[in-house]
Structures are given as C-alpha cells and as structure tokens.
Amino acid sequence: MIWDDGKQRTAAQLNDAPDIEDMFHYAYPASAGALNPPIDFDPGRVRNKPFFKKLYGASAQAVGQHIVGVRWLPKLGKAIIRVTTIGGIDQRLTAISESLDAMPAKISGFGSKPGGGFNWRRIAGTNHLSMHAFGSAIDINVGYSDNWHWQNTGASGLVRYKNRIPMAVVALFEKEGFIWGGRWYHYDTMHFEYRPELLLYRP
C-alpha cells in the first residue's frame, strides 16, 4: 500500500480520502489532562479505510469470521460486547472489563449499559465505514455520552466541549491500546477504538 501519495489535504479532506501517512497528521495526546481540543484536532478520526479492510476484513462476512463475544462488567449486568480477535482485541477488552469491574461502583458504573461493539455500518451522516464495522471499537455507557453533533455552536460556529466520562476509565482503555473519542475536537465521548499505533507515535 502507498504510505504517502504526496498530496496536501485540508482538515475536511483528511477525513474524506487520507493516505496512510495522514492518519498520523494529529499526534494523540499523551497526558490525561489534554482535554478541550483545539479546532479540528481529531487524532484518530483520520482513517485510511483500505488499510483497515486489509487488516480486519473487507466485508461483514470476512470480519465476522473473527468476531467473538466478551462478557462486559459481569458484576453490573450480563452485557456481551462483540469484537474481533485480530490483534488480541478481545483479550484486551476482557482485561479492561476485569479492571473496571473491580473499581468502585461510582467509576465502574460509567461502563454499564454499553452501546455495543461490532456492527457493520457507516458513520452517521457519511459514506465512511465506522470502526465498529471492523469489530475494533466499542461504545460505553450511552447515558453518559456527549457528542459534538448535539451541541449548539451558536454565532461563533465553534464546538463547545463536554465530557462526563472519568479519566480513570479512559486510562484503562488507553493502557490496552485504545484511543478515546473524547480527545477529539469533533468528540464522541462514549467511543473507544483500538489504535495502538497512535498511542506509540510521537513526532
């Protein structure tokens, strides 16, 4: 696959047709306190879909061959989250579940009632496949989720940042190679996806 096609892209074009190099355009923050991101700072939303199709599968049937169910927070319920075994994502999610389940209820409760994992679908309002289509993303507690689409930007046109997910929960996911949608300007705070390359990369 081509690493760099030599094209310069605007923020919008990065989401529409990035090459592989473009996925590293924004460096994912290392510090737990790096919230309220600057305009268009979306480390992880830039995705080269042909790369992920080669990695996980190019169809729902191909991806589905590697999908398993992971018991999620058994102390709080009987939820099963379906993810891929590729990259050991199922094992990493199990480790997160065990660690979060052992935390006080005031923290672990933020992981209850998850929005799900594997779902061959497109991102709402776009023609782009979601990372859920590859079984490499999960949404935790929908009731505590905040999304940039839901905010009234007002006259400024700027997105107002909002988050209710504790950083202790975020840290568990990042330790296992998942990035968090709450670190994006166009944020989605219940969303986590397995992108260890972004956690390892530092310019």
NORNORTA-V619645 format. One record per backbone hydrogen bond with DSSP energy under -0.5 kcal/mol. NH is the residue of the N-H (numbers start at 1). CO is the residue of the C=O. Records with the same first field share a line. If there is no record, write none. Layout:
# NORNORTA-V619645
NH = CO ; CO
This chain:
# NORNORTA-V619645
14 = 10
15 = 11 ; 12
16 = 12
17 = 13
18 = 14
20 = 2
21 = 3
23 = 19 ; 20
24 = 21
25 = 22
27 = 25
34 = 31
35 = 33
41 = 38
42 = 40
44 = 42
45 = 42
46 = 42
47 = 45
49 = 47
51 = 48
52 = 48
53 = 49
54 = 50
55 = 51
56 = 52
57 = 52 ; 53
63 = 59
64 = 60
65 = 61 ; 62
66 = 63
67 = 64
68 = 83
70 = 81
72 = 79
73 = 71
76 = 73
77 = 73
79 = 72
81 = 70
82 = 80
83 = 68 ; 81
84 = 135
85 = 66
88 = 85
89 = 86
90 = 84
92 = 88
93 = 89
94 = 90
95 = 91
96 = 92
97 = 93
98 = 94
99 = 95
100 = 96
101 = 97
102 = 98
103 = 100
107 = 104
108 = 104
109 = 105
110 = 107
111 = 108
112 = 109
115 = 139
116 = 139
118 = 82
119 = 132
121 = 119
123 = 128
126 = 123
130 = 121
133 = 130
134 = 131
135 = 132
136 = 131
138 = 192
139 = 116
140 = 190
141 = 110
142 = 113
144 = 141
145 = 142
148 = 187
150 = 147
151 = 148
153 = 151
156 = 153
157 = 153 ; 154
158 = 153
161 = 159
169 = 166
170 = 166
171 = 167
172 = 168
173 = 169
174 = 170
175 = 171
176 = 172 ; 173
177 = 174
178 = 173
179 = 193
181 = 191
183 = 180
184 = 181
185 = 41
187 = 185
188 = 181
189 = 146
191 = 188
192 = 138
193 = 179
194 = 136
195 = 177 ; 193
198 = 195
199 = 195
200 = 196
201 = 197
